[in-house]
């Protein structure tokens, strides 16, 4: 972690329990993800100086913001922040709200820059309107423009940009546009960006790394793809929506180095470097993309390995993709996977139909057993 980045360690028992550590390098976007009440917004407020934890240390740009005897006020932290409540001043116009973040510029330049920021969040021509004359989504975009202006308004003073669900109140089309704009801005901003979101797809699309919070505890951090396909434990698997979570017994290693896993009378092969002793009870998970359907008349390569045969229990068509659950013939909970809708139609994937899938050895993740 470079000294100019953001480094955060927080711990407290109340009012909201916290026990998490995170860091974010300049130019990096870190997503804080977790269910409601997990402490995501509290972490942002601690970074911004709006709340002081019982214990913690925060440094940014080589400067200590919080330590045992140090607690810099918000105005000295140079933080740009978008709140869930927007926090716009109702008596000021949209452009004046944004201009507040550009106080170091002459007034004429300040208004011109504020109008430019409003244009970047697709509010061109609405600068004279007050918050009460704007929709909720438009108010949120004003708040985003103000935070961006504050974060990059003074290039001589590195800072951090904090985004608390910045796109939650906008429609889907605008949401995609703003996500794209944020992705473009990242190329120009050499500051840490911390994004709070409950949307795993948004984190997967925008973030370099993410931290999964649950009840104030950081359960796992790393690239979003890694967390969502290689969870550290069963709790992470559940929180990231991985439904294919099962129990099994490690049977040792095969001659080729594959881990052997006993599950529902099947002997599965797992490609991994975990060091579980033979006979160990484990949890294991396979993401939907690790489940491959055997198409009728088209044998799957290496189809002798990790085959599961059963009957289709449920089929849900969601536009171009169809979500399917397969009840294994040997019993046990169902397997969930997705496939293109046209393939589901061609192969007559309907409830009650027999089907066979292969579980990709490299996609199976073994984890410590949890009751």
Rosetta blueprint (number, residue, H / E / L):
1 X L
2 X L
3 X L
4 X L
5 X L
6 X E
7 X E
8 X E
9 X E
10 X E
11 X E
12 X E
13 X L
14 X L
15 X L
16 X L
17 X L
18 X E
19 X E
20 X E
21 X E
22 X E
23 X E
24 X E
25 X L
26 X L
27 X L
28 X L
29 X E
30 X E
31 X E
32 X E
33 X E
34 X L
35 X L
36 X L
37 X L
38 X L
39 X L
40 X H
41 X H
42 X H
43 X H
44 X H
45 X H
46 X H
47 X H
48 X H
49 X L
50 X L
51 X L
52 X L
53 X L
54 X L
55 X E
56 X E
57 X E
58 X E
59 X E
60 X E
61 X L
62 X L
63 X E
64 X E
65 X E
66 X E
67 X E
68 X L
69 X L
70 X E
71 X E
72 X L
73 X L
74 X H
75 X H
76 X H
77 X L
78 X L
79 X E
80 X E
81 X E
82 X E
83 X L
84 X L
85 X L
86 X L
87 X L
88 X L
89 X L
90 X L
91 X L
92 X L
93 X E
94 X H
95 X H
96 X H
97 X H
98 X H
99 X H
100 X H
101 X H
102 X H
103 X L
104 X L
105 X L
106 X L
107 X H
108 X H
109 X H
110 X H
111 X H
112 X H
113 X H
114 X H
115 X H
116 X H
117 X H
118 X H
119 X H
120 X H
121 X L
122 X L
123 X L
124 X L
125 X L
126 X L
127 X L
128 X L
129 X L
130 X E
131 X H
132 X H
133 X H
134 X L
135 X L
136 X H
137 X H
138 X H
139 X H
140 X H
141 X H
142 X H
143 X H
144 X H
145 X H
146 X H
147 X H
148 X H
149 X H
150 X H
151 X H
152 X H
153 X L
154 X L
155 X L
156 X L
157 X L
158 X L
159 X L
160 X E
161 X E
162 X E
163 X E
164 X E
165 X L
166 X L
167 X L
168 X L
169 X L
170 X L
171 X L
172 X H
173 X H
174 X H
175 X H
176 X H
177 X H
178 X H
179 X H
180 X H
181 X H
182 X H
183 X H
184 X H
185 X H
186 X H
187 X L
188 X L
189 X L
190 X L
191 X L
192 X E
193 X E
194 X E
195 X E
196 X E
197 X E
198 X L
199 X L
200 X H
201 X H
202 X H
203 X H
204 X H
205 X H
206 X H
207 X L
208 X L
209 X E
210 X E
211 X E
212 X E
213 X E
214 X E
215 X L
216 X L
217 X E
218 X E
219 X E
220 X E
221 X E
222 X E
223 X L
224 X H
225 X H
226 X H
227 X H
228 X H
229 X H
230 X L
231 X L
232 X L
233 X L
234 X H
235 X H
236 X H
237 X H
238 X H
239 X H
240 X L
241 X L
242 X L
243 X L
244 X L
245 X E
246 X E
247 X E
248 X E
249 X E
250 X E
251 X E
252 X E
253 X E
254 X L
255 X L
256 X L
257 X L
258 X L
259 X E
260 X E
261 X E
262 X E
263 X E
264 X L
265 X L
266 X E
267 X E
268 X E
269 X E
270 X E
271 X L
272 X L
273 X L
274 X L
275 X L
276 X L
277 X L
278 X L
279 X L
280 X L
281 X E
282 X E
283 X E
284 X E
285 X E
286 X E
287 X L
288 X H
289 X H
290 X H
291 X E
292 X E
293 X E
294 X L
295 X E
296 X L
297 X L
298 X E
299 X L
300 X L
301 X L
302 X L
303 X L
304 X L
305 X L
306 X L
307 X E
308 X E
309 X E
310 X E
311 X E
312 X E
313 X E
314 X E
315 X E
316 X E
317 X E
318 X E
319 X L
320 X L
321 X E
322 X E
323 X E
324 X E
325 X E
326 X E
327 X E
328 X E
329 X L
330 X L
331 X L
332 X L
333 X L
334 X L
335 X E
336 X E
337 X E
338 X E
339 X E
340 X E
341 X H
342 X H
343 X H
344 X H
345 X H
346 X H
347 X L
348 X L
349 X L
350 X L
351 X L
352 X L
353 X L
354 X E
355 X E
356 X E
357 X E
358 X E
359 X E
360 X L
361 X H
362 X H
363 X H
364 X E
365 X E
366 X E
367 X E
368 X E
369 X L
370 X L
371 X L
